[in-house]
Amino acid sequence: MSIGERLRILRVEAGLSQKQVAETLKMSKPIVSQYESNQRTPSLGKLIRFSRFYNASLDYICENVDEKNAYFGDIKSLMEKTKDK
């Protein structure tokens, strides 16, 4: 599932229109539409805003995990993997 599809699903689950999201996040409705249809990719700053707005992890939005509030990995396990190399 793409970033745009995830953003659309989060918006629909929240019961919001593209216009409502755009107004709240101070962007234009066409930009929100372009993000959701994968015509444009949001910048990191915009992804963080969407993450906070929808209370969803960046890992979920960026397709790393399939659960809304899950994270790809924790820092301890990543450090252990790096240390072993």
C-alpha positions, 0 to 999 in steps of 0.5 A: 500500500502506498503513502498516498493510499495510507493517507487516504485511508487515515482521512476516511477513517477520521471521517474528514474531507480533503478540504477539512484536512487541507484547512487544518494542516494549512495546505491546499486541497489540491495538494492533499488530493495529489498526495493521496493519489500519489501524484506528489510525495509529501516532504518529511515535514509534511509527513510528520504533520500528517503523522501527528494529525492522524496519530499514526506512526511514520512507519505506518504512513511510509509503508514499513508496518501495517498497524497504525501505531506500530514502529518498524523496530526499537533502537535497542534491537537496531543497536544490537544488530549494528554492534554484532557486525 
